[in-house]
Amino acid sequence: MKKFLFILFTFSNAALLLLILCLGSQNLSDRNSVNLFFTKSPNYPNGFIVGVSIIIGVISGGSTSALIISSRK
């Protein structure tokens, strides 16, 4: 139960960060694309690209720590 609550808390925080990021990056004018292996991404603001990478880090870090938590009673 503790692991589930921790993962739920992590994903809810990441969703709130994504909402704030989307609202904040609407009026940014400096846009760049990311070179992927076989293609390029659409032009996104630099802050959005950095913000999405931070949100992915929050999700992966929270999920990893939730898996490490021991379920001792």
Contact map, one row per residue, 1 for C-alpha under 8 A:
1111100000000000000000000000000000000000000000000000000000000000000000000
1111110000000000000000000000000000000000000000000000000000000000000000100
1111111000000000000000000000000000000000000000000000000000000000011010000
1111111100000000000000000000000000000000000000000000000000000000010000000
1111111110000000000000000000000000000000000000000000000000000000000000000
0111111111000000000000000000000000000000000000000000000000000100010000000
0011111111100000000000000000000000000000000000000000000000000110010000000
0001111111110000000000000000000000000000000000000000000000000000000000000
0000111111111000000000000000000000000000000000000000000000000000000000000
0000011111111100000000000000000000000000000000000000000001100110000000000
0000001111111110000000000000000000000000000000000000000000100000000000000
0000000111111111000000000000000000000000000000000000000000000000000000000
0000000011111111100000000000000000000000000000000000000000000000000000000
0000000001111111110000000000000000000000000000000000001001100000000000000
0000000000111111111000000000000000000000000000000000000000000000000000000
0000000000011111111100000000000000000000000000000000000000000000000000000
0000000000001111111110000000000000000000000000000000001000000000000000000
0000000000000111111111000000000000000000000000000011001000000000000000000
0000000000000011111111100000000000000000000000000000000000000000000000000
0000000000000001111111110000000000000000000000000000000000000000000000000
0000000000000000111111111000000000000000000000010010000000000000000000000
0000000000000000011111111100000000000000000000010000000000000000000000000
0000000000000000001111111100000000000000000000000000000000000000000000000
0000000000000000000111111110000000000000000000000000000000000000000000000
0000000000000000000011111111000000000000000010110000000000000000000000000
0000000000000000000001111111000000000000000000000000000000000000000000000
0000000000000000000000011111100000000000000000000000000000000000000000000
0000000000000000000000001111111000000000000010000000000000000000000000000
0000000000000000000000000011111000000000000010000000000000000000000000000
0000000000000000000000000001111100000000000011000000000000000000000000000
0000000000000000000000000001111110000000001111000000000000000000000000000
0000000000000000000000000000011111000000011111000000000000000000000000000
0000000000000000000000000000001111100001111100000000000000000000000000000
0000000000000000000000000000000111110001111000000000000000000000000000000
0000000000000000000000000000000011111011100000000000000000000000000000000
0000000000000000000000000000000001111111100000000000000000000000000000000
0000000000000000000000000000000000111110000000000000000000000000000000000
0000000000000000000000000000000000011111000000000000000000000000000000000
0000000000000000000000000000000000111111100000000000000000000000000000000
0000000000000000000000000000000011110111110000000000000000000000000000000
0000000000000000000000000000000011110011111000000000000000000000000000000
0000000000000000000000000000000111000001111100000000000000000000000000000
0000000000000000000000000000001111000000111110000000000000000000000000000
0000000000000000000000000000001110000000011111011000000000000000000000000
0000000000000000000000001001111100000000001111111000000000000000000000000
0000000000000000000000000000011100000000000111111100000000000000000000000
0000000000000000000000001000000000000000000011111110000000000000000000000
0000000000000000000011001000000000000000000111111111000000000000000000000
0000000000000000000000000000000000000000000111111111100000000000000000000
0000000000000000000000000000000000000000000001111111110000000000000000000
0000000000000000010010000000000000000000000000111111111000000000000000000
0000000000000000010000000000000000000000000000011111111100000000000000000
0000000000000000000000000000000000000000000000001111111110000000000000000
0000000000000000000000000000000000000000000000000111111111000000000000000
0000000000000100110000000000000000000000000000000011111111100000000000000
0000000000000000000000000000000000000000000000000001111111110000000000000
0000000000000000000000000000000000000000000000000000111111111000000000000
0000000001000100000000000000000000000000000000000000011111111100000000000
0000000001100100000000000000000000000000000000000000001111111110000000000
0000000000000000000000000000000000000000000000000000000111111111000000000
0000000000000000000000000000000000000000000000000000000011111111100000000
0000011001000000000000000000000000000000000000000000000001111111110000000
0000001001000000000000000000000000000000000000000000000000111111111000000
0000000000000000000000000000000000000000000000000000000000011111111100000
0000000000000000000000000000000000000000000000000000000000001111111110000
0011011000000000000000000000000000000000000000000000000000000111111110000
0010000000000000000000000000000000000000000000000000000000000011111111000
0000000000000000000000000000000000000000000000000000000000000001111111000
0010000000000000000000000000000000000000000000000000000000000000111111100
0000000000000000000000000000000000000000000000000000000000000000001111110
0100000000000000000000000000000000000000000000000000000000000000000011111
0000000000000000000000000000000000000000000000000000000000000000000001111
0000000000000000000000000000000000000000000000000000000000000000000000111
